[in-house]
Amino acid sequence: MTSSNTSWVCLLLLCFASMGDAEYMKYKDPKQPINTRISDLIGRMTLAEKIGQMTQIERQVASPDVMKKYFIGSILSGGGSVPAPQASPSIWVNMVNEFQKGSLSTRLGIPMIYGIDAVHGNNNVYNATLFPHNIGLGATRDPDLVKRIGEATALEVRATGIQYTFAPCIAVCRDPRWGRCYESYSEDHTVVQQMTDIILGLQGEIPVNHTKGVPYVAGKDKVAACAKHFVGDGGTHNGINENNTIVDQHGLLSIHMPPYYDSIIKGVATIMVSYSSLNGVKMHANHDLVTGYLKSKLHFRGFVISDWLGIDRITSPPGANYTYSVQAGINAGIDMVMVPYNYTDYIDDLTSLVHKGIVNMSRIDDAVRRILRVKFTMGLFENPLADLSFADQLGKKEHRELAREAVRKSLVLLKNGNSPNQQFLPLPKKARRILVAGSHASNLGYQCGGWSIQWMGGSGDITTGTTILDAINSTVADSTPVVYSENPDDSFMKHNDFSFAIVVVGEAPYSETVGDSTDLTILDPGPDTIRTVCSAVKCAVVIVSGRPVVIEPYVPLMEALVAAWLPGTEGQGVADVLFGDYGFTGKLPRTWFKSVDQLPMNVGDPHYDPLYPYGFGLTINSSLPGFSGVDSLGDAKQRVIYVLLCCLLSLVLINDLVVGVLQYPPAVL
């Protein structure tokens, strides 16, 4: 070979070698450390690609072309935003994948992350299991139960191809007049802290020696979680949604901040900023708390996301100076903005602010680094596309049984008879005739509350589930007739002979500001139904509500009172406990007031004078396990078993007495 040919061969080899180097991208190599992958990818990104990652848009304005053109980092489904009514998992998965293919077709192929408000199950989605809302879960005092609910919710979210949920809400609600109080586990931060175990269910158990503050999502059967709303959203003045929280540093750090410590320790991937203000400063513009405290002091290394149109509301009226809002929000430390519609305005304004030096490039890089850390951690680069392998998890029987268990454990017994020796519950399964009344007895939508299929919830058969009336019918003996009348009048009561009545009343569904209430009354004609029915026949009243409501005037009329909160789709859990198959174990997660004039009133306050105090919850003195009390031993078989057991116990006692007498003669005694 001539020297000339040798030179050409060497040159070609060098070219191939350099091409090989160009093709190897560290960020695409799962064997590389995550920080190495992040740095490699950021080093390749243009400003447009970085700002795209910081943008979250609503699915209604998304398309594969939009994802590709603007390098969009995330999509969400707002409340009730679905690809089709009663959409199946395959419809959801196909939609998410179409958007994802747009993202993967970009120059760098950075996958997008899809978010949804799965706040009590995958509640936007038809046929999903809807668990009790957080206030009910707080009544269980059962972190393991909540963790299992997180695991089930993650599977049902993955069934639709979605990888990210805006949950849990870890607000500490200090005033039940707040329209989001049912999204809070308790007025007591220690209960809220315990319930952050739901993060371990959603994201997976963090490994031993995991670095505090670093997000952790275990794999394809888990989802990224979002602790919200940072910080103080449950303490707004007079319970007004998005209002000002007036609190000193001690109050902030001892009441509202502790659940964030626990969430960060448990590896939460994202944190959402609150609409509310803190001592007059909008949280979406609060640099000291978002960057100074959350990121710098607590070492949170996941990404911070705005709420829906959150930066718009930095100004009053909202959107009055959008460019300033973008500047204030991003510089405060928000990493991803839930735009959700006018994304070109946001992208243009942020691009201009960077070019002018008003937003530093280091702030942009910090935001993108955090977003990429979550995406790399959860394996999105390796598994960007969803499939139907989890489709059978949606509304799964085991998940519905878990929800039923949660309902049972969430029920709080507030009254049971007029003395400990005159218990009214549990109810007999065998009876001459039972009346079920009330607006909430046969209304699945009311039972589920807000954030159920639609943002505001709905009425009637909004999804698949079991109403409380259905549950009662399936629980009582076949020979026991159950009569349902939503709002019976005096004549109806006079002309019917009922053994007892179950009255199920409460609040109509609501979300956020629509739920703000100064009177906290139950839905009409609930009070009249209680008066009419309970004046005519012995009754148990079940309250379906997102918070304590005015009930004191009616308590003397009823034999039993049960707080059922917002139980979700599995109403069978209510009947399970009413009829004694399981005992009452729930404890009030918040104080039940006598009058709204007492509000705000929380445990530990001076002049604490509640109708039922925080932590209150009666139990039933059941004589034998599995029995519904002596009054409910209706069939002959149970009576025989009961008598035989009593005889056996008597024989044992007599035997012990005889042995004792023989062992100790009369002289000794």
C-alpha positions as a printed Julia matrix, in Angstrom:
669×3 Matrix{Float64}:
   0.0     0.0     0.0
   1.41    3.4    -0.94
   1.86    6.16    1.57
  -0.88    8.1    -0.24
  -3.36    5.25    0.21
  -2.32    4.86    3.83
  -3.1     8.53    4.46
  -6.58    8.15    2.96
  -7.32    5.09    5.1
  -6.22    6.92    8.25
  -8.35    9.9     7.32
 -11.39    7.69    6.75
 -10.82    5.92   10.07
 -10.61    9.27   11.85
 -13.82   10.4    10.15
 -15.64    7.23   11.21
 -14.27    7.6    14.72
 -15.48   11.2    14.96
 -18.87   10.19   13.56
 -19.06    7.53   16.25
 -18.29   10.11   18.9
 -21.01   12.4    17.5
 -23.57    9.64   17.57
 -22.88    8.74   21.18
 -24.96   11.06   23.34
 -24.48   10.59   27.06
 -28.0    11.74   27.89
 -29.39    8.78   25.93
 -27.29    6.27   27.85
 -29.18    4.89   30.9
 -25.87    3.58   32.29
 -24.62    7.12   32.8
 -25.31    8.87   36.13
 -28.4    11.08   36.01
 -26.44   14.27   36.67
 -24.13   13.43   33.76
 -27.11   12.87   31.48
 -28.71   16.14   32.59
 -25.54   18.17   32.0
 -24.96   16.57   28.61
 -28.51   17.3    27.46
 -28.63   20.88   28.77
 -25.36   21.56   26.98
 -27.02   20.62   23.69
 -30.23   22.63   24.17
 -31.14   25.96   22.62
 -33.03   28.62   24.57
 -36.22   27.7    22.7
 -35.84   24.06   23.68
 -35.24   25.02   27.32
 -38.25   27.32   27.55
 -40.35   24.66   25.86
 -39.49   22.29   28.72
 -40.75   24.92   31.16
 -44.15   25.03   29.47
 -47.2    22.94   30.37
 -50.26   23.22   28.12
 -53.81   21.85   28.21
 -54.58   18.85   26.0
 -57.25   20.86   24.18
 -54.6    23.07   22.56
 -51.97   20.34   22.18
 -51.13   18.4    19.03
 -48.09   16.46   17.79
 -47.16   19.47   15.64
 -47.39   21.87   18.58
 -45.23   19.56   20.69
 -42.61   19.44   17.96
 -42.65   23.11   16.98
 -42.49   24.55   20.52
 -40.59   21.71   22.27
 -43.39   21.56   24.88
 -42.27   19.81   28.06
 -45.63   18.84   29.52
 -49.36   18.47   28.88
 -52.2    18.26   31.38
 -55.85   17.34   31.5
 -57.72   19.94   33.51
 -60.78   18.88   35.51
 -63.18   17.17   33.1
 -60.82   17.45   30.12
 -61.02   14.05   28.43
 -60.42   12.74   24.89
 -64.02   11.47   24.69
 -66.96   10.95   27.05
 -66.53    7.69   28.96
 -63.2     7.19   27.16
 -61.65    3.74   27.51
 -58.01    3.22   28.55
 -57.06    2.57   24.91
 -58.47    5.95   23.85
 -56.47    7.66   26.61
 -53.27    5.75   25.83
 -53.54    6.48   22.11
 -54.04   10.2    22.76
 -51.08   10.44   25.15
 -48.86    8.51   22.74
 -49.77   10.73   19.79
 -48.65   13.78   21.75
 -45.54   11.93   22.89
 -44.59   11.02   19.32
 -44.59   14.73   18.54
 -42.12   15.32   21.37
 -39.91   12.4    20.34
 -39.71   13.73   16.78
 -37.87   16.86   17.93
 -34.14   17.28   17.37
 -33.22   16.02   20.83
 -36.22   13.75   21.37
 -36.99   14.89   24.94
 -40.18   13.13   26.09
 -43.04   15.14   27.53
 -44.7    14.32   30.85
 -48.52   14.2    31.05
 -50.25   15.35   34.26
 -53.76   14.93   35.65
 -55.58   15.69   38.9
 -55.87   12.16   40.27
 -56.72   13.44   43.74
 -58.96   10.61   44.99
 -58.23    7.94   42.45
 -57.94    8.68   38.72
 -61.06   10.77   39.18
 -61.29   12.37   35.72
 -61.64    8.97   34.12
 -64.87    7.05   33.66
 -64.98    3.7    35.48
 -61.98    4.52   37.7
 -62.11    3.65   41.39
 -62.89    6.84   43.34
 -61.58    6.69   46.88
 -62.79    8.85   49.77
 -61.58   12.44   49.57
 -58.68   13.38   51.83
 -60.78   14.53   54.78
 -62.22   11.02   55.03
 -58.77    9.45   54.79
 -57.62   11.74   57.59
 -60.38   10.24   59.75
 -58.85    6.77   59.31
 -55.51    7.75   60.9
 -54.11    4.9    58.78
 -50.94    5.77   56.8
 -50.62    2.2    55.49
 -54.13    2.37   54.02
 -53.3     5.67   52.34
 -50.08    4.22   50.94
 -52.03    1.32   49.44
 -54.47    3.82   47.94
 -51.48    5.58   46.37
 -50.32    2.3    44.84
 -53.76    1.57   43.4
 -54.14    5.13   42.1
 -50.74    4.95   40.37
 -51.84    1.8    38.52
 -55.14    3.36   37.46
 -53.35    6.49   36.25
 -50.85    4.37   34.3
 -53.83    2.48   32.83
 -54.55    5.66   30.86
 -50.94    6.19   29.77
 -50.44    9.12   32.15
 -47.27    9.44   34.25
 -47.92   12.35   36.64
 -50.6    13.3    39.17
 -51.17   16.66   40.86
 -51.55   14.98   44.26
 -51.45   14.88   47.2
 -52.88   18.1    48.58
 -51.11   18.51   51.93
 -52.86   21.68   53.02
 -53.62   22.02   56.71
 -57.18   23.36   56.59
 -57.76   25.69   59.52
 -61.23   26.88   58.54
 -63.98   24.63   57.12
 -65.49   27.59   55.26
 -62.68   27.04   52.73
 -64.01   25.41   49.56
 -61.04   23.04   49.36
 -61.21   21.83   52.96
 -62.13   18.29   51.88
 -58.81   18.16   50.01
 -57.06   18.53   53.38
 -56.49   15.49   55.59
 -56.86   17.41   58.84
 -56.64   20.64   60.8
 -53.74   18.94   62.64
 -50.45   18.98   60.73
 -49.32   15.74   62.4
 -52.15   13.83   60.7
 -51.33   15.48   57.38
 -47.69   14.5    57.84
 -48.66   10.86   58.42
 -50.82   10.85   55.3
 -47.89   11.89   53.1
 -47.21    8.15   52.96
 -49.49    8.27   49.91
 -46.39    9.59   48.08
 -44.63    6.28   48.76
 -47.6     4.51   47.19
 -47.73    6.77   44.15
 -43.97    6.91   43.51
 -42.59    3.83   45.26
 -40.57    3.22   48.42
 -37.41    5.3    48.39
 -34.16    3.3    48.53
 -32.09    3.13   51.7
 -29.69    6.09   52.02
 -31.56    8.01   49.31
 -30.4    11.63   49.23
 -32.91   13.92   50.9
 -34.7    16.21   48.46
 -33.93   14.19   45.33
 -37.1    12.99   43.57
 -37.7     9.27   43.27
 -40.16    7.4    41.01
 -39.7     3.63   41.02
 -40.77    2.56   37.54
 -43.46    2.03   34.93
 -46.15    1.14   37.47
 -45.58    4.35   39.45
 -46.3     8.02   38.77
 -44.66   11.31   39.7
 -46.49   12.95   42.61
 -47.03   16.62   43.43
 -47.27   18.03   46.96
 -49.53   21.09   46.94
 -50.16   23.99   47.44
 -46.98   25.61   48.75
 -47.56   27.06   51.3
 -50.32   28.16   53.7
 -53.28   27.55   51.38
 -55.31   26.05   54.23
 -54.9    29.08   56.46
 -56.41   31.89   54.4
 -58.34   34.66   56.15
 -61.95   33.57   56.8
 -61.32   30.44   54.72
 -61.64   32.36   51.46
 -60.03   30.45   48.6
 -56.87   32.01   47.14
 -56.99   34.69   49.85
 -54.28   36.0    52.18
 -52.83   33.83   54.93
 -51.85   36.0    57.88
 -49.4    34.11   60.06
 -46.12   34.71   61.85
 -43.02   32.66   61.12
 -43.64   30.33   64.02
 -47.18   29.61   62.82
 -46.01   29.06   59.26
 -43.21   26.7    60.22
 -45.13   24.79   62.9
 -48.52   24.39   61.18
 -48.31   24.7    57.39
 -44.72   23.74   56.55
 -44.25   20.36   58.32
 -46.05   18.23   55.68
 -43.56   19.55   53.11
 -40.64   18.32   55.23
 -42.12   14.81   55.15
 -42.99   14.96   51.45
 -39.46   15.98   50.52
 -37.95   13.23   52.69
 -40.23   10.75   50.91
 -38.84   11.8    47.52
 -41.77   13.79   46.12
 -41.01   14.68   42.5
 -42.8    18.03   42.19
 -44.33   20.75   44.34
 -47.13   23.08   43.22
 -47.28   26.71   44.33
 -50.43   28.08   45.98
 -52.69   30.75   44.53
 -52.88   32.28   47.99
 -50.75   35.04   49.45
 -48.67   34.96   52.6
 -48.84   38.13   54.64
 -49.73   40.03   51.48
 -47.15   38.48   49.14
 -48.46   36.26   46.35
 -46.93   32.81   46.71
 -46.39   32.6    42.95
 -44.04   35.57   43.31
 -42.52   34.69   46.69
 -38.78   34.26   46.02
 -37.91   34.0    49.7
 -40.07   30.92   50.24
 -39.92   29.19   46.84
 -36.21   29.63   46.18
 -34.84   30.71   49.55
 -36.65   28.18   51.74
 -37.99   25.31   49.61
 -35.05   24.96   47.26
 -32.13   26.3    49.28
 -32.99   25.41   52.88
 -35.06   22.24   52.39
 -32.85   21.12   49.47
 -35.81   20.2    47.25
 -34.37   19.12   43.9
 -37.49   18.17   41.99
 -39.34   20.82   39.98
 -41.72   23.52   41.17
 -44.87   23.95   39.09
 -47.39   26.77   39.04
 -51.09   26.24   39.53
 -53.56   26.66   36.64
 -53.12   30.25   35.36
 -51.22   30.78   38.6
 -48.75   33.37   37.37
 -51.57   35.35   35.71
 -53.02   35.91   39.18
 -49.89   37.57   40.5
 -51.47   40.81   39.31
 -54.9    42.18   40.14
 -56.91   41.81   38.03
 -55.37   38.57   36.71
 -53.4    39.04   33.49
 -53.2    42.82   33.89
 -49.46   42.76   33.18
 -48.62   39.31   31.85
 -44.97   40.04   31.08
 -44.41   41.14   34.66
 -46.21   38.02   35.89
 -43.86   35.8    33.87
 -40.86   37.69   35.2
 -42.02   37.56   38.82
 -43.06   33.9    38.71
 -39.93   32.54   37.03
 -37.58   34.66   39.13
 -39.4    33.52   42.28
 -38.33   29.98   41.42
 -41.21   28.43   39.46
 -39.73   25.9    37.03
 -42.73   24.79   34.98
 -45.71   27.03   34.25
 -49.2    25.59   33.87
 -50.05   28.09   31.17
 -52.48   26.33   30.13
 -53.83   27.83   26.85
 -51.95   30.91   25.58
 -48.59   29.21   25.48
 -47.16   31.35   22.67
 -47.58   34.51   24.79
 -45.76   32.84   27.68
 -42.95   31.51   25.48
 -42.5    34.85   23.69
 -42.47   36.85   26.93
 -40.01   34.56   28.7
 -37.72   34.49   25.66
 -37.72   38.29   25.55
 -37.04   38.54   29.31
 -34.0    36.27   28.94
 -32.66   38.24   25.96
 -33.01   41.45   27.99
 -31.22   39.92   30.97
 -34.25   40.36   33.24
 -34.39   36.59   33.72
 -30.91   35.11   33.99
 -29.86   32.11   31.93
 -28.81   30.44   35.18
 -32.43   30.57   36.35
 -33.57   28.91   33.1
 -30.91   26.22   33.42
 -31.92   25.55   37.04
 -35.54   25.05   35.98
 -34.66   22.76   33.06
 -32.21   20.75   35.17
 -34.98   20.06   37.7
 -37.51   19.08   35.05
 -35.04   16.75   33.34
 -34.07   15.21   36.69
 -37.66   14.09   37.21
 -37.95   12.78   33.64
 -34.68   10.84   33.85
 -35.48    9.54   37.33
 -38.82    8.08   36.3
 -37.38    6.42   33.19
 -39.26    8.49   30.63
 -36.32    8.54   28.23
 -36.2     4.73   28.21
 -39.98    4.18   28.21
 -41.6     7.26   26.7
 -44.58    5.5    25.1
 -47.43    3.91   27.03
 -49.11    0.62   26.22
 -52.22   -1.22   27.37
 -50.43   -3.47   29.87
 -52.12   -1.63   32.78
 -55.54   -1.24   31.14
 -57.09   -3.93   33.33
 -56.14   -1.93   36.45
 -58.84    0.71   35.88
 -61.72    0.14   38.27
 -60.19   -3.21   39.25
 -62.15   -5.3    41.78
 -59.25   -5.28   44.26
 -59.07   -1.49   44.06
 -62.8    -1.18   44.69
 -62.44   -3.46   47.71
 -59.63   -1.22   48.94
 -61.87    1.83   48.49
 -64.64    0.03   50.38
 -62.18   -0.62   53.22
 -61.23    3.06   53.21
 -64.9     4.07   53.43
 -65.45    1.77   56.42
 -62.44    3.15   58.24
 -63.32    6.78   57.44
 -66.81    6.75   59.0
 -67.04    8.63   62.3
 -69.82    7.75   64.73
 -70.89   10.98   66.45
 -74.04    9.81   68.25
 -75.42    6.36   69.06
 -78.51    6.36   71.23
 -79.26    8.58   74.16
 -77.03    6.69   76.6
 -74.23    4.09   76.43
 -76.78    1.42   77.37
 -79.2     2.39   74.62
 -77.17    1.95   71.45
 -79.08    2.3    68.2
 -76.33    1.05   65.9
 -75.57   -1.44   64.52
 -78.86   -1.85   62.69
 -80.58   -5.22   62.33
 -80.44   -6.78   58.87
 -83.8    -8.37   59.52
 -86.6    -5.9    60.08
 -90.26   -5.51   59.27
 -89.71   -2.54   56.94
 -86.86   -0.04   56.52
 -87.1     3.51   55.17
 -84.15    5.08   53.36
 -84.55    8.82   52.72
 -82.51   11.86   51.78
 -80.99   13.56   48.75
 -77.69   11.68   49.03
 -78.91    8.12   49.49
 -79.2     7.29   45.81
 -76.9     9.8    44.13
 -73.44    8.59   43.16
 -72.3    12.04   42.05
 -73.2    13.61   45.4
 -71.44   10.73   47.14
 -68.21   11.38   45.2
 -68.15   15.19   45.59
 -66.04   17.59   43.54
 -63.14   16.52   41.34
 -65.19   13.56   40.11
 -65.43   13.08   36.32
 -65.93   16.87   36.09
 -64.03   19.58   37.92
 -67.13   20.5    39.93
 -68.35   16.93   40.23
 -71.91   16.12   39.26
 -75.22   14.54   40.16
 -76.51   11.04   39.51
 -74.74    8.19   37.74
 -71.63   10.08   36.7
 -69.54    6.9    36.64
 -69.75    3.28   37.8
 -70.09    2.58   41.5
 -72.38    1.6    44.37
 -74.71    4.13   45.98
 -75.49    3.95   49.68
 -79.04    2.86   48.82
 -77.72    0.06   46.6
 -75.44   -0.98   49.45
 -78.26   -1.08   51.99
 -80.4    -3.17   49.65
 -77.6    -5.69   49.18
 -76.83   -5.88   52.91
 -80.22   -6.46   54.55
 -81.9    -9.85   54.63
 -83.82  -10.92   51.54
 -87.01  -10.87   53.58
 -86.55   -7.24   54.65
 -88.28   -4.68   52.42
 -86.41   -1.39   51.88
 -88.5     1.62   50.85
 -86.76    4.65   49.35
 -88.34    8.1    49.44
 -86.03   11.04   48.85
 -88.06   13.58   50.82
 -91.13   11.98   52.4
 -93.84   14.19   53.86
 -95.8    13.81   57.1
 -98.61   11.94   55.38
 -96.19    9.39   53.92
 -94.66    8.79   57.33
 -98.05    8.51   59.02
 -99.36    5.92   56.58
 -96.29    3.68   56.61
 -95.09    1.54   59.47
 -91.28    1.46   59.47
 -89.01   -0.36   61.89
 -86.44    2.43   61.53
 -85.1     4.9    58.97
 -81.73    5.8    57.48
 -81.54    9.42   56.34
 -78.63   10.33   54.03
 -78.17   14.06   53.45
 -75.28   16.48   52.94
 -73.62   18.98   50.64
 -73.9    19.25   46.87
 -70.58   18.78   45.02
 -68.24   21.75   44.61
 -64.61   22.6    44.0
 -62.34   25.46   44.97
 -63.9    28.94   45.24
 -67.4    27.69   44.38
 -67.22   25.71   47.62
 -66.43   28.68   49.84
 -69.3    28.96   52.32
 -70.13   31.26   55.2
 -73.14   29.27   56.45
 -72.03   25.62   55.95
 -75.58   24.29   55.72
 -76.6    20.97   54.21
 -78.41   20.91   50.91
 -82.16   21.62   51.01
 -84.45   19.9    51.75
 -82.06   17.97   54.0
 -83.04   19.68   57.29
 -86.75   19.15   56.54
 -86.12   15.5    55.68
 -84.39   14.98   59.03
 -87.21   16.71   60.92
 -90.01   14.87   59.14
 -88.49   11.39   59.25
 -86.79   11.48   62.63
 -89.86   12.93   64.33
 -91.93    9.98   63.11
 -89.6     7.0    63.48
 -86.26    6.15   65.08
 -83.54    7.14   62.6
 -79.84    7.1    61.84
 -78.6    10.16   59.94
 -75.62    9.86   57.63
 -73.96   13.14   56.62
 -72.2    13.15   53.23
 -70.06   16.3    53.21
 -66.61   17.67   52.58
 -66.37   19.2    56.06
 -68.33   19.67   59.27
 -71.68   21.34   58.62
 -74.45   22.83   60.77
 -76.1    19.86   62.45
 -76.58   20.81   66.13
 -80.28   21.8    65.86
 -81.21   18.36   64.56
 -79.11   16.1    66.8
 -81.83   15.66   69.49
 -84.21   14.3    66.85
 -81.99   11.43   65.75
 -80.92    8.21   67.39
 -77.58    7.99   65.59
 -75.36   10.35   63.6
 -72.57    9.28   61.25
 -70.09   11.51   59.38
 -69.4     9.74   56.07
 -67.47   12.62   54.42
 -67.23   12.14   50.62
 -66.87    8.35   50.33
 -66.44    8.02   46.55
 -67.77    5.2    44.39
 -67.87    2.42   46.96
 -70.95    3.11   49.07
 -70.99   -0.49   50.27
 -68.47    0.55   52.91
 -71.16    2.67   54.58
 -73.63   -0.2    54.84
 -70.87   -2.53   56.07
 -70.55   -0.46   59.23
 -74.17    0.65   59.72
 -75.27   -2.97   59.87
 -72.42   -4.15   62.05
 -70.29   -6.27   59.74
 -67.44   -3.98   60.82
 -67.04   -1.61   63.72
 -66.67    2.17   63.72
 -63.01    3.19   64.0
 -62.88    6.69   62.46
 -61.9     9.75   64.49
 -62.72   13.35   63.6
 -59.87   14.83   61.54
 -61.19   18.27   62.36
 -63.29   20.02   64.96
 -67.08   19.9    64.49
 -68.41   23.32   65.46
 -71.72   24.18   67.09
 -72.21   27.38   65.13
 -70.39   29.03   62.23
 -70.03   32.06   64.5
 -67.29   30.1    66.29
 -65.11   29.84   63.18
 -62.23   29.58   62.78
 -61.88   27.17   65.7
 -59.21   24.49   65.95
 -58.07   22.16   68.67
 -55.84   23.99   71.14
 -57.5    27.36   70.57
 -58.64   29.43   73.55
 -62.4    29.2    74.16
 -62.5    25.83   72.39
 -66.16   24.81   72.66
 -67.07   22.39   69.87
 -70.12   20.24   69.29
 -67.72   17.33   68.79
 -64.0    17.86   69.47
 -61.12   16.99   67.19
 -60.34   13.28   67.55
 -63.86   12.37   68.69
 -65.38    9.12   67.45
 -67.59    6.59   69.22
 -67.2     2.85   68.97
 -69.83    0.15   69.35
 -69.83   -2.25   72.28
 -70.55   -5.33   70.19
 -71.16   -8.43   72.29
 -69.67  -10.9    69.83
 -67.4   -10.54   66.78
 -69.29  -10.71   63.52
 -72.67  -10.1    65.18
 -74.68   -6.98   64.5
 -75.49   -6.56   68.17
 -78.1    -8.51   70.17
 -81.0    -6.61   68.62
 -79.98   -7.69   65.16
 -79.76  -11.43   65.81
 -82.75  -11.9    63.62
 -82.47  -15.37   62.22
 -82.79  -18.58   64.2
 -79.32  -19.82   63.32
 -77.6   -16.77   64.81
 -79.8   -16.96   67.91
 -78.9   -20.6    68.47
 -75.18  -19.87   68.1
 -75.48  -16.93   70.47
 -77.3   -18.97   73.14
 -74.84  -21.9    72.83
 -71.85  -19.6    73.24
 -73.42  -17.99   76.29
 -74.07  -21.46   77.8
 -70.5   -22.5    77.08
 -69.17  -19.38   78.77
 -71.41  -20.07   81.79
 -70.13  -23.67   82.07
 -66.53  -22.44   82.02
 -67.26  -19.95   84.8
 -69.07  -22.59   86.91
 -66.17  -25.01   86.43
 -63.69  -22.37   87.59
 -65.83  -21.68   90.64
 -66.09  -25.39   91.59
 -62.33  -25.87   91.18
 -61.74  -22.87   93.38
 -64.0   -24.16   96.14
 -62.34  -27.61   96.08
 -58.9   -26.03   96.11
 -59.7   -23.83   99.13
 -61.84  -25.59  101.83
 -64.44  -23.5   103.73
 -62.13  -23.22  106.76
 -59.48  -21.58  104.62
 -61.96  -19.33  102.87
